[in-house]
Amino acid sequence: MKKIGVIFAMNEELDEFIKYLKVDREYDIFDLHFFEGIKKDNHCILVTSGVGKVNSARATQILIDNYNVDYIINVGVAGGLSSTLDIGDIIIGNKLVQHDFDITAFNHDKGYIPNVGVYIDADEYLVKTTEMVLNDSNIDYFKGVIASGDIFCTDEKMSNKIAHKFSALCVEMEGASIAQVCYLSHIPFLILRSISDIPNNNNVITYEEFLKESSTKIALVLDCLLMKI
């Protein structure tokens, strides 16, 4: 039986998925609330990390240290950067980047992290399995770069800059930090997002309006994926 850690940034995202899981145990570790349950042949450990890169990295390391997980999956919502995206579209992050990591003063590219690089590749098996699940379910999706940073992008110029610099499809606040911890700990990982808003002058309103809808959709995708892994 595989152990799969699943990280959500917010309770709203976890609440939509937990409808698909019979929870066997609940408890706290370092003030984070964990849920355990079985999905087919997978032992799933769920946690809400809180928003931002430090919170998500912390939750990732706790999962690794306490459970010896085989995989870590992070699901949630994100702001779309591509004009081809619509609310609810699914994004498979085959590459992750921290758009706000900047040591360009030392002649490195924007986003470059020492001993890591600019982009971190998601696990090929998990990416391909997700594609198979989405194709079988006739769910439209995009595959590409997800950019993470400790800022909710409301400025269209900033969003366009991130999209152009990193060829990113969407932007959020957790995925790349989870990717970095997994990469350094040699844990296969996958980052999935559902588009909740498109950065513009009204994207905060759009985000609040479509948070539940986008969370519901990505929860369904996660449930289907866990049945196939």
DAPELIN-V543333 format. One record per residue. SS is DSSP state (~ for helix, > for strand, _ for the rest). PHI is phi in whole degrees, 0 to 359 (999 if undefined). NEAR is the number of other ideal C-beta (glycine too) atoms within 12 Angstrom. Layout:
# DAPELIN-V543333
ss & phi & near
SS & PHI & NEAR
SS & PHI & NEAR
This chain:
# DAPELIN-V543333
ss & phi & near
_ & 999 & 13
> & 280 & 25
> & 259 & 28
> & 237 & 41
> & 272 & 44
> & 238 & 48
> & 249 & 50
> & 244 & 43
_ & 282 & 38
_ & 229 & 33
~ & 298 & 23
~ & 301 & 28
~ & 286 & 40
~ & 296 & 36
~ & 302 & 21
~ & 287 & 31
~ & 282 & 40
~ & 295 & 29
~ & 297 & 18
~ & 267 & 29
_ & 236 & 30
_ & 278 & 14
> & 279 & 22
> & 263 & 16
> & 216 & 18
> & 222 & 18
> & 191 & 17
> & 246 & 14
> & 229 & 21
_ & 49 & 18
_ & 68 & 15
> & 260 & 29
> & 265 & 24
> & 250 & 31
> & 236 & 32
> & 236 & 29
> & 195 & 26
> & 251 & 22
> & 237 & 32
_ & 56 & 20
_ & 256 & 15
> & 247 & 28
> & 272 & 27
> & 259 & 42
> & 240 & 42
> & 253 & 46
> & 206 & 45
> & 264 & 33
_ & 278 & 41
_ & 95 & 28
_ & 280 & 27
_ & 107 & 26
~ & 291 & 34
~ & 293 & 21
~ & 300 & 29
~ & 289 & 44
~ & 295 & 33
~ & 299 & 26
~ & 297 & 42
~ & 298 & 42
~ & 293 & 30
~ & 296 & 29
~ & 299 & 39
~ & 294 & 30
~ & 289 & 17
~ & 263 & 21
~ & 234 & 27
_ & 50 & 18
_ & 293 & 36
_ & 277 & 28
> & 221 & 38
> & 235 & 48
> & 240 & 50
> & 241 & 55
> & 234 & 53
> & 169 & 48
> & 251 & 47
> & 205 & 55
> & 269 & 47
> & 285 & 41
_ & 252 & 39
_ & 267 & 28
_ & 291 & 15
_ & 277 & 16
_ & 269 & 31
_ & 237 & 24
_ & 304 & 25
_ & 93 & 32
_ & 298 & 37
> & 264 & 44
> & 242 & 50
> & 264 & 43
> & 274 & 45
> & 277 & 33
> & 221 & 34
> & 237 & 51
> & 215 & 42
> & 265 & 45
_ & 290 & 41
_ & 259 & 29
_ & 276 & 29
_ & 223 & 17
_ & 237 & 17
~ & 296 & 14
~ & 298 & 8
~ & 254 & 10
_ & 65 & 8
_ & 253 & 17
_ & 294 & 20
_ & 300 & 25
_ & 92 & 32
_ & 290 & 24
> & 242 & 29
_ & 305 & 14
_ & 68 & 10
_ & 231 & 24
> & 106 & 22
_ & 273 & 30
_ & 253 & 33
> & 244 & 37
> & 277 & 27
_ & 289 & 40
_ & 294 & 30
~ & 296 & 17
~ & 297 & 21
~ & 294 & 37
~ & 296 & 32
~ & 295 & 20
~ & 295 & 27
~ & 296 & 39
~ & 301 & 28
~ & 298 & 20
~ & 298 & 28
~ & 292 & 30
~ & 295 & 19
~ & 295 & 16
_ & 268 & 20
_ & 56 & 10
_ & 257 & 26
_ & 292 & 21
> & 207 & 34
> & 233 & 31
> & 236 & 28
> & 173 & 32
> & 277 & 40
> & 251 & 54
> & 254 & 51
> & 239 & 47
_ & 192 & 37
_ & 274 & 24
_ & 201 & 22
_ & 274 & 27
_ & 287 & 34
_ & 248 & 21
_ & 266 & 18
~ & 295 & 22
~ & 295 & 14
~ & 297 & 25
~ & 299 & 36
~ & 296 & 20
~ & 295 & 21
~ & 296 & 37
~ & 299 & 31
~ & 288 & 17
~ & 293 & 27
~ & 246 & 34
_ & 53 & 21
> & 275 & 43
> & 273 & 38
> & 209 & 51
> & 226 & 50
> & 206 & 56
_ & 233 & 38
_ & 223 & 47
~ & 306 & 52
~ & 288 & 49
~ & 287 & 45
~ & 298 & 53
~ & 301 & 45
~ & 296 & 37
~ & 296 & 37
~ & 296 & 38
~ & 301 & 30
~ & 290 & 21
~ & 259 & 22
_ & 61 & 15
_ & 249 & 33
> & 299 & 30
> & 218 & 46
> & 215 & 47
> & 240 & 54
> & 237 & 55
> & 224 & 52
> & 244 & 47
> & 288 & 40
> & 251 & 42
> & 198 & 38
> & 243 & 35
_ & 304 & 36
_ & 197 & 22
_ & 293 & 14
_ & 245 & 16
~ & 288 & 30
~ & 295 & 20
~ & 297 & 15
~ & 299 & 25
~ & 302 & 34
~ & 296 & 18
~ & 289 & 17
~ & 253 & 30
~ & 303 & 32
~ & 294 & 23
~ & 300 & 26
~ & 291 & 41
~ & 294 & 36
~ & 297 & 25
~ & 291 & 36
~ & 290 & 48
~ & 295 & 34
~ & 297 & 27
~ & 298 & 40
~ & 298 & 45
~ & 300 & 30
~ & 297 & 30
~ & 295 & 40
~ & 295 & 36
_ & 282 & 23
_ & 252 & 26
_ & 293 & 32
